[in-house]
């Protein structure tokens, strides 16, 4: 072999060694980062975005994933629980994803959703399954504490009505079996019970988050001729439907106050217009960000017990609700 060829061979060998060393150092430097998704893929399943809050959730999940360097596939399943199960099963079988983020159509199907996910961790978002099917560092829940929202509503109305010993109330509920419906409604009832107030529920039914259904229910109620002191609504949209019916029946919300939840754009405007009396801000943007933070940790098989907002069961991560009244509504508009 000529002296020239030997020199070329030596240069190539040194270059390969340098490349290997640099590559190894790069891998060491990149490994273990808790702030980046490291190119991970997440599967996100949600029924639809036909209301403002679900749209916020979707946008937040997608933008938070992008900010962390992850890719996310969003799949809509409509109102079909079986379709959601099938979508998760297909996603898990593809081998492309590191975790599943799921807004359950029906929280009672959580076990089926977990089975469909196979070995993948599942982050349930905004519709809480029963604690019995959740598991630390595997099957967890991200949202706000629904009982806090209902308690805030009850506290506000109790003060507004002058701390009476008896109250006649309407409760307009969301979807049956939805954790928001259950938690917010139970919290209202429990608050008055704990404070020695007799709560007469003169009407309650599932208005399914809909202003039209709430309006229809209120019109039916007025035909009964019963007295009502306050209306608790599980969300702002139903609250606005109730206010429409109140106005058409010749009442206003200084006579029959109304409380909602979510602090939607329309809800906040209604407060500014002296119609809706009170709402509770549910920070959908922070919920989406928290879901991605937890998903990254679970995908990396890291302990999530130190993540901010985790509760005592180590199964739930909560983002606080915030009270919204006429005095501070401009901050939320």
SULCORMO-V690328 format. One record per run of one state. SS is the DSSP state (H for helix, E for strand, C for the rest). FROM is the first residue (numbers start at 1). LEN is the number of residues. If there is no record, write none. Layout:
# SULCORMO-V690328
ss=(SS;SS)
from=(FROM;FROM)
len=(LEN;LEN)
This chain:
# SULCORMO-V690328
ss=(C;H;C;E;C;H;C;E;C;H;C;E;C;H;C;E;C;H;C;E;C;E;C;H;C;E;C;H;C;E;C;H;C;E;C;H;C;E;C;E;C;H;C;E;C;H;C;E;C;E;C;E;C;H;C)
from=(1;3;31;41;47;52;68;71;77;81;95;99;103;107;117;121;126;131;134;135;136;139;144;146;161;166;174;179;195;198;207;211;223;230;234;236;249;257;260;262;263;265;273;278;282;284;300;310;311;316;319;322;325;329;332)
len=(2;28;10;6;5;16;3;6;4;14;4;4;4;10;4;5;5;3;1;1;3;5;2;15;5;8;5;16;3;9;4;12;7;4;2;13;8;3;2;1;2;8;5;4;2;16;10;1;5;3;3;3;4;3;2)
